Amino acid sequence: MSVLTALSAVSDPVRIKLIRELAGSADWTRSCGSFDVPVGKAALSHHFSVLRGAGLGEQRDEGPRRVNRLRREEFDGRFPGLLALLLRDDGA
């Protein structure tokens, strides 16, 4: 993945919210429908697809639920410091 793909993925406020919520949750504990974002199911699916394409997210099926995790270590290895900047809660 390129830095442009990563930057494009994190340029949307909904995706930033998803990243932050995933960062505050244990791996594989958040189903797609558990996020408080102002978009419908189709748009939410698209946002998760963009995060997966950028290497930020991973999904797996657990019975009838699709659960998510933030690929923190992998993303930090590729783009050191970028995720930390995204997770800062200082209005930046």
SULKA-V749286 format. One record per helix or strand. SS is the DSSP state (~ for helix, > for strand). FROM is the first residue (numbers start at 1). TO is the last residue. If there is no record, write none. Layout:
# SULKA-V749286
SS/FROM/TO + SS/FROM/TO
This chain:
# SULKA-V749286
~/3/9 + ~/13/23 + >/30/31 + ~/32/34 + ~/41/53 + >/57/62 + >/65/70 + ~/72/78 + ~/82/87
